[in-house]
Amino acid sequence: MNRGREISVETVTSAVKDLFIVANRELSPDVCEALAKAKKEETSPLGRYVLEKIIENTEIAGDENLPLCQDTGLAVLFVEMGQDVRIVGGDFYAAIQEGVRQAYREGYLRKSLCDPLSRKNTGDNTPAVIHTEIVAGDRLKLIAVPKGGGSENMSSSVMLVPAVGAAGIVEHVVASVRKAGSNPCPPVIVGVGIGGSLEMSAILAKKALLRPVGAPNAVDSRLAAMEQEILEKVNRLGIGPQGYGGRVTALAVNVEMMPCHIASLPVTVNIQCHVARHREAVI
């Protein structure tokens, strides 16, 4: 009898710890390339200067093993669990929380979680927010996403009237970025989730932020066109890098979609700052 492939909780904890430490210290190559491209395209002298300093900051963080930003984020984790995987030696979710706990302690990362009412810090940046999907196979994929408060605060979920259609969605997303202004530390990446239910649109929007910067939606050409339209309109807002003005307000717009109820049109905008941190590992 096939009992599946075994993965120990110690392996899970170690992987989670390493992912959050590295994600907080090193930007992925696609984000670095997008920032370099933005510097070349920015027409505002002040905007170019800001982008130069952002790029310099990423280089210093990498060279000296320092966090890219003082806000080392809420620990968000996307998990793809192969249906033939067996977690052995303990509780899977407890192993993830322990990995986060070790990362923020041993990596000297700021612990930002607190009780919503008392505002008392939890002390170890747990509990993490975990999204789990069961998939085919015998592998475990972990994607660590440290999400800063400044950008997360600029996110929103709405239930639009279905009659507004694609044009209404575009208008809403652009208005959301305009309202956010300099608060999410532009240039930003705009994740958009359309459809599903209220909570599913929010998960889609955050998941959209994981796509490589500059990679259009490869599944639906309508969404790829919408991404380009929103990006062009956002970059005409004039907010610019860090809100000092310029043509590069967003590095990318990523849209994900799924069917929804005939009476509904859920849309979530999840904005990511220029420190677009995420790292993944397959076990």
C-alpha positions in Angstrom: 0.0 0.0 0.0 1.3 3.4 -1.0 1.5 5.5 2.1 2.7 8.6 0.2 6.0 10.6 0.5 6.9 11.6 4.0 8.1 15.1 4.9 9.1 15.8 8.5 7.9 18.8 10.4 11.5 19.8 11.1 12.1 20.1 7.3 9.0 22.3 7.0 10.1 24.6 9.9 13.7 24.9 8.5 12.4 25.8 5.0 9.9 28.4 6.3 12.6 30.0 8.5 15.0 30.3 5.6 12.4 31.6 3.2 11.3 34.5 5.4 14.9 35.5 6.2 16.0 35.6 2.6 12.7 37.2 1.4 13.3 40.1 3.8 16.9 40.6 2.7 16.9 40.0 -1.0 14.7 41.2 -3.8 14.0 38.6 -6.5 15.7 39.3 -9.9 12.4 40.2 -11.7 11.8 43.1 -9.2 15.4 44.3 -9.5 15.1 44.3 -13.3 11.8 46.2 -13.1 13.3 48.9 -10.9 16.3 49.3 -13.2 13.9 49.6 -16.2 11.8 52.1 -14.3 14.9 54.3 -13.6 15.6 54.4 -17.4 12.0 55.3 -18.2 11.4 57.8 -15.5 11.4 61.4 -16.9 11.3 63.2 -13.6 14.8 64.0 -12.2 13.6 63.7 -8.7 11.8 60.4 -9.6 15.0 59.0 -11.0 16.9 60.0 -7.9 14.4 58.2 -5.7 14.7 55.1 -7.9 18.5 55.3 -7.7 18.3 55.3 -3.9 15.8 52.4 -3.9 18.2 50.4 -6.0 21.1 51.4 -3.8 19.1 50.3 -0.7 18.5 46.8 -2.2 22.2 46.4 -2.9 23.2 47.4 0.6 20.7 45.1 2.1 22.0 42.2 0.0 25.6 42.9 0.7 25.3 43.4 4.4 22.5 40.8 5.1 20.1 43.5 6.3 16.4 43.8 5.9 15.2 45.7 2.8 12.8 47.6 4.9 12.2 48.2 8.6 8.7 46.8 8.2 9.5 43.1 7.8 5.9 42.3 7.4 3.0 40.2 8.4 4.0 36.6 7.5 1.8 35.3 4.7 2.4 31.8 3.4 0.9 30.2 0.3 1.1 26.4 0.5 0.6 23.9 -2.3 0.4 20.5 -0.7 0.7 17.4 -2.9 -2.1 14.9 -2.2 0.5 12.2 -1.9 2.5 14.0 0.8 2.4 12.9 4.4 3.6 15.3 7.1 5.3 13.3 9.9 6.6 14.1 13.4 4.1 16.7 14.5 1.5 19.2 13.4 2.0 20.8 10.0 0.7 24.3 10.8 2.5 24.4 14.1 5.7 23.6 12.1 5.0 26.6 9.9 4.4 28.9 12.9 7.7 27.7 14.5 9.5 28.5 11.2 8.1 32.0 11.2 9.0 32.4 14.9 12.6 31.3 14.3 13.0 33.5 11.2 11.9 36.7 13.0 14.0 35.9 16.1 17.2 34.6 14.4 17.0 36.9 11.4 16.6 40.0 13.7 13.4 41.0 11.9 10.9 43.4 13.3 8.0 41.6 15.0 4.9 43.6 13.9 1.9 41.5 14.9 -0.4 42.6 17.7 -3.8 42.0 19.2 -6.3 44.1 17.2 -8.0 45.6 20.3 -5.3 45.9 23.0 -2.5 46.5 20.4 -0.3 44.3 22.5 2.5 42.7 20.4 2.4 38.9 20.1 6.2 39.0 20.5 7.2 36.6 17.8 5.4 37.7 14.6 3.0 34.7 14.8 0.4 33.6 13.9 1.2 33.6 10.2 -1.6 33.8 7.6 -1.6 30.5 5.7 -3.4 29.8 2.5 -3.4 26.0 1.7 -4.3 24.3 -1.6 -4.2 20.6 -2.2 -2.7 19.7 -5.5 -1.7 16.5 -7.4 1.7 15.0 -6.7 4.1 14.3 -3.9 5.7 17.7 -3.5 5.2 20.5 -1.0 5.5 24.1 -2.3 5.9 26.9 0.2 5.7 30.6 -0.9 6.7 33.1 1.8 5.3 36.6 1.5 6.2 39.2 4.1 3.5 41.9 3.6 4.2 45.3 4.9 1.5 47.3 6.7 1.8 50.5 4.6 0.8 48.8 1.3 -1.7 46.4 2.9 -3.5 49.4 4.4 -4.2 50.7 0.9 -6.0 47.6 -0.2 -9.8 47.2 -0.4 -12.5 44.8 -1.4 -15.8 45.9 -2.9 -18.9 44.3 -4.4 -19.4 46.2 -7.7 -22.7 46.2 -9.7 -22.2 43.6 -12.4 -23.4 46.1 -15.0 -20.3 48.2 -14.7 -18.4 45.5 -16.6 -14.7 45.7 -17.4 -14.7 49.5 -17.7 -16.0 49.8 -14.2 -13.4 47.5 -12.8 -10.6 49.5 -14.5 -12.0 52.7 -13.2 -12.2 51.3 -9.6 -8.6 50.0 -9.6 -7.2 53.3 -11.0 -9.2 55.2 -8.4 -7.9 53.0 -5.6 -4.3 53.7 -6.7 -5.0 57.4 -6.9 -6.5 57.4 -3.4 -3.5 55.5 -2.1 -1.1 58.1 -3.3 2.3 57.9 -1.8 1.2 55.8 1.2 2.2 52.4 -0.2 5.7 53.5 -1.2 5.5 53.6 -5.0 6.4 52.4 -7.5 3.9 49.7 -6.6 2.7 46.4 -7.9 -1.1 46.3 -8.1 -2.7 42.9 -7.5 -6.4 42.6 -8.6 -8.7 39.8 -7.8 -12.0 39.5 -9.7 -14.8 37.1 -9.0 -15.3 34.2 -6.7 -16.7 35.4 -3.4 -15.7 38.4 -1.3 -12.9 36.5 0.5 -11.8 34.7 -2.6 -11.3 37.9 -4.6 -8.9 39.0 -1.8 -6.9 35.8 -2.0 -6.8 36.1 -5.8 -5.5 39.7 -5.5 -2.7 38.7 -3.1 -1.8 35.7 -5.2 -1.6 37.9 -8.3 1.3 39.7 -6.6 3.4 36.6 -6.8 3.5 36.6 -10.6 6.9 37.7 -12.0 6.9 41.5 -12.6 6.1 42.3 -16.2 4.6 38.9 -17.0 1.1 39.4 -18.4 -1.8 37.0 -17.6 -1.1 34.0 -19.8 -4.5 32.4 -19.4 -6.9 35.1 -20.4 -6.1 37.7 -23.1 -8.9 39.9 -21.8 -7.1 40.2 -18.5 -3.7 40.8 -20.1 -5.3 43.7 -22.0 -6.9 45.0 -18.8 -3.6 44.8 -17.0 -1.9 47.0 -19.7 -4.8 49.5 -19.7 -4.7 49.9 -15.9 -0.9 50.2 -15.9 -1.0 52.9 -18.5 -3.7 54.9 -16.7 -2.0 54.5 -13.3 1.2 55.7 -14.7 -0.5 58.8 -16.0 -1.6 59.8 -12.5 1.7 61.5 -11.9 2.2 60.1 -8.3 5.6 58.9 -9.2 8.3 57.2 -7.1 7.6 57.6 -3.4 5.0 60.2 -4.3 7.4 62.8 -5.5 6.0 63.0 -9.0 6.9 61.3 -12.2 5.6 58.7 -14.7 6.5 55.5 -12.9 3.8 55.0 -10.2 3.4 51.2 -10.8 5.8 48.6 -12.0 3.1 46.2 -12.9 -0.6 45.4 -12.7 -1.5 41.7 -12.2 -5.1 40.5 -12.5 -6.5 37.1 -11.6 -10.1 36.0 -12.0 -12.6 33.2 -11.4 -16.4 32.9 -12.0 -18.7 34.6 -9.5 -22.4 34.6 -8.7 -24.7 36.1 -11.4 -25.8 38.9 -8.9 -22.3 39.8 -7.9 -19.0 41.3 -9.1 -16.4 41.0 -6.2 -13.2 43.0 -6.8 -10.2 43.3 -4.5 -7.2 45.6 -5.0 -4.2 44.5 -3.1 -1.3 46.9 -3.4 2.3 45.9 -2.9 5.1 48.4 -2.3 8.3 48.4 -4.4 9.8 46.0 -1.8 7.9 43.2 -3.4 9.2 40.4 -1.2 8.5 36.7 -1.8 10.5 33.5 -1.9 9.5 30.0 -2.6 10.8 26.5 -2.1 9.7 23.1 -3.3 10.3 20.2 -1.0 
